Amino acid sequence: MILMILFLIFKPTYAIIPDNGRIQLNFINTLPCEVNVEYQVTDANEKFVLDANTYKFAQDLEAGNDIIVRASLNNKNCGDYNIQFDGIDTGNVNLGNGTGTKGYSILITERANNLIITRLNNEEQLDKSVSGLPFVA
């Protein structure tokens, strides 16, 4: 019984590792305002609103296919951000494809008064450490 309780307490600290041939996307909004996000990965398409300075995981997506993402703002002002956005829609951006059983972070931010969306070059560390304990970010 004690082992079961310990398992339930510590289980949420471990990453969910995608099944073989699947990937995970980690959307990160670095802006102080809501951003509309859409993505397509062959067998999955989703639209959602990502709150200011938050993140969202998309699990169990088909690997080996193009990751198409679009981000947009509702208007040119972004919270208390002192920048008037010129470009508030990224259009569809091809972020390449993902190799199976990996996680990829997708950042939504601003550059030169334009909304941009980009994928980090390296995949996320999803596996357990050699000690079996979770990695700390």
C-alpha positions in Angstrom: 0.0 0.0 0.0 2.8 2.5 0.9 4.5 1.7 -2.5 1.3 2.5 -4.4 0.9 5.8 -2.5 4.5 6.7 -3.3 4.0 5.8 -6.9 0.9 8.0 -7.2 2.6 10.9 -5.5 5.8 10.8 -7.7 4.3 9.6 -11.0 3.4 13.2 -12.2 7.1 14.2 -12.1 8.0 11.8 -14.9 7.6 12.8 -18.6 5.1 11.1 -20.7 7.2 9.3 -23.4 5.5 9.0 -26.8 4.9 5.5 -28.2 7.2 4.2 -30.9 6.6 6.2 -34.1 4.9 9.1 -32.2 6.0 12.6 -31.0 5.1 15.2 -28.5 5.0 19.0 -29.1 5.5 21.5 -26.3 4.0 24.9 -27.2 5.5 27.8 -25.1 4.0 31.3 -25.2 6.6 33.8 -24.1 4.3 36.8 -24.6 2.2 38.5 -22.0 -1.0 38.0 -24.0 -3.1 35.2 -25.5 -2.1 33.7 -28.7 -4.3 31.6 -31.1 -2.4 28.4 -32.2 -3.2 25.9 -34.9 -1.2 22.8 -35.8 -1.2 19.9 -38.2 0.8 16.7 -38.0 -0.8 14.4 -40.5 -3.2 12.5 -38.3 -3.9 15.3 -35.9 -5.1 18.9 -36.3 -6.0 21.2 -33.4 -6.8 24.8 -32.7 -6.4 26.3 -29.2 -5.8 29.6 -27.3 -2.5 29.7 -25.4 -2.8 32.0 -22.4 0.0 34.6 -21.6 3.3 33.1 -20.5 2.0 29.5 -20.5 2.6 26.2 -22.2 0.6 23.3 -23.6 1.6 19.7 -24.6 0.3 17.9 -27.6 0.8 14.2 -27.1 0.9 11.1 -29.3 1.3 12.7 -32.8 2.5 10.8 -35.8 6.3 11.1 -36.3 8.1 11.5 -39.6 5.7 14.0 -41.0 5.8 17.8 -41.4 4.9 19.8 -38.3 2.8 22.8 -39.6 2.0 25.5 -37.1 0.3 28.9 -37.2 0.1 31.5 -34.5 -1.9 34.7 -34.4 -2.9 37.6 -32.1 -6.4 39.1 -31.9 -5.0 42.6 -32.3 -1.7 44.6 -32.6 -1.4 45.3 -28.9 -0.2 42.5 -26.6 -1.1 43.1 -22.9 1.2 45.7 -21.4 3.9 44.9 -24.0 5.2 48.3 -25.2 5.5 47.1 -28.8 2.9 47.7 -31.5 3.0 44.5 -33.5 3.2 44.9 -37.3 2.7 41.2 -38.0 0.1 39.5 -35.9 -0.2 36.3 -37.9 2.7 33.9 -38.7 0.8 32.2 -41.5 1.5 28.4 -41.8 5.1 27.7 -40.8 6.7 24.3 -41.6 8.8 23.4 -38.6 10.3 20.2 -40.2 9.4 16.8 -39.1 10.0 14.9 -35.8 11.7 11.6 -35.2 9.6 9.1 -33.3 9.5 8.9 -29.5 10.8 12.5 -29.1 9.5 15.7 -27.8 9.9 19.1 -29.5 9.5 22.6 -28.0 7.8 25.3 -30.1 8.3 28.9 -29.0 5.9 31.7 -29.7 7.5 35.1 -29.3 8.2 38.5 -30.9 11.1 39.6 -33.1 11.3 43.0 -34.9 7.7 43.8 -34.1 6.4 40.6 -35.6 4.9 37.5 -34.1 7.1 34.5 -34.7 7.0 30.8 -34.1 10.0 28.6 -34.1 11.1 25.1 -33.0 14.1 24.5 -30.8 16.9 22.7 -32.7 17.2 19.9 -30.3 14.6 17.5 -29.0 13.5 17.5 -25.4 15.0 15.1 -22.9 12.1 12.7 -22.2 13.9 9.6 -21.0 14.6 8.9 -17.3 18.0 9.7 -16.0 20.5 6.8 -15.3 19.5 7.0 -11.7 15.9 6.5 -12.6 14.9 9.8 -11.0 13.3 12.6 -13.1 15.4 15.3 -14.7 15.0 18.8 -13.3 14.7 21.6 -15.8 
